[in-house]
Amino acid sequence: MPGRWQAPEEFRRKDTEILETTAGIGHSGFADFGFRSAPVVRILVRRSGGEGEYQLRSTRQVFVDSTGHEVVFSAFPAVPGAPADSKISKPQGPSGQ
């Protein structure tokens, strides 16, 4: 039916199963520095990979807008990594090697 919402193409692949779609208003987390909200569709997806009886599976939720673009509500600042010389080195063997 024309005009109906469809999940983005990346979620309509053979290795991806859409478990649930829910329309509503999404919002940022309580610990975020600026409150954001928007109308979204929450998609719960499961991806499978590998062969055999025990395939690797991952499940996640994604929020998308009416055009199918992902909406990210919480923006936490990036934490820089520690300089290499300040990292703790691995313990050495009994001979100090």
C-alpha positions as CSV (number, residue, x, y, z in Angstrom):
1,M,0.0,0.0,0.0
2,P,1.6,3.4,-1.1
3,G,2.3,5.9,1.7
4,R,2.9,3.3,4.4
5,W,6.0,3.4,6.5
6,Q,8.6,0.7,5.8
7,A,11.7,-0.3,7.8
8,P,15.0,1.0,6.3
9,E,16.6,-1.3,3.7
10,E,19.5,-2.3,6.1
11,F,16.9,-4.1,8.3
12,R,15.3,-6.0,5.5
13,R,18.3,-8.3,4.8
14,K,18.4,-12.1,4.9
15,D,20.5,-12.1,8.1
16,T,18.2,-9.6,10.0
17,E,14.9,-10.4,11.7
18,I,12.6,-7.5,12.8
19,L,11.2,-8.6,16.1
20,E,9.0,-5.6,16.8
21,T,8.2,-2.1,15.5
22,T,6.5,0.5,17.8
23,A,5.7,4.1,16.9
24,G,5.9,6.7,19.6
25,I,7.8,9.6,21.1
26,G,11.4,8.9,22.0
27,H,13.5,11.0,24.3
28,S,17.0,11.4,25.7
29,G,18.1,9.8,28.9
30,F,17.8,11.5,32.3
31,A,21.6,11.9,32.6
32,D,21.9,13.7,29.3
33,F,22.8,17.4,29.4
34,G,20.0,18.6,27.0
35,F,16.6,17.1,26.8
36,R,15.6,16.0,23.3
37,S,12.5,14.3,22.0
38,A,11.1,13.4,18.6
39,P,8.4,11.2,17.0
40,V,10.1,7.9,16.1
41,V,9.6,4.2,15.3
42,R,11.5,1.9,17.6
43,I,12.7,-1.2,15.7
44,L,13.9,-4.2,17.7
45,V,16.2,-6.2,15.4
46,R,18.1,-9.4,15.7
47,R,21.1,-10.2,13.4
48,S,22.4,-13.7,13.0
49,G,25.8,-14.8,11.6
50,G,27.9,-17.8,11.2
51,E,27.2,-21.4,10.4
52,G,25.9,-24.4,12.2
53,E,23.7,-25.0,15.2
54,Y,25.1,-22.2,17.4
55,Q,25.0,-19.0,15.3
56,L,26.2,-15.7,16.8
57,R,23.2,-13.5,17.3
58,S,22.9,-9.9,18.5
59,T,19.7,-8.0,19.3
60,R,19.4,-4.2,19.5
61,Q,16.9,-1.4,19.3
62,V,17.1,1.4,16.8
63,F,15.1,4.6,16.7
64,V,14.3,5.9,13.2
65,D,12.3,8.9,12.0
66,S,9.6,8.8,9.3
67,T,12.1,8.9,6.5
68,G,14.0,5.9,7.9
69,H,17.1,7.8,9.2
70,E,18.4,6.8,12.7
71,V,17.7,9.2,15.5
72,V,20.2,9.4,18.4
73,F,18.9,11.1,21.5
74,S,21.7,11.0,24.0
75,A,25.0,12.6,23.1
76,F,27.7,11.8,25.7
77,P,31.1,13.4,25.5
78,A,33.9,11.3,24.1
79,V,36.6,10.4,26.7
80,P,40.1,10.5,25.3
81,G,42.3,7.4,25.8
82,A,45.2,7.3,28.1
83,P,48.6,8.0,26.7
84,A,50.6,4.8,25.9
85,D,53.3,5.6,28.5
86,S,50.8,5.9,31.4
87,K,49.3,2.5,30.8
88,I,50.1,-0.4,33.2
89,S,52.4,-2.9,31.5
90,K,51.7,-6.6,31.6
91,P,53.5,-8.6,34.4
92,Q,56.7,-10.1,33.3
93,G,57.8,-13.7,33.8
94,P,60.1,-14.9,36.6
95,S,63.2,-14.0,34.6
96,G,62.0,-10.4,34.0
97,Q,61.3,-11.1,30.3
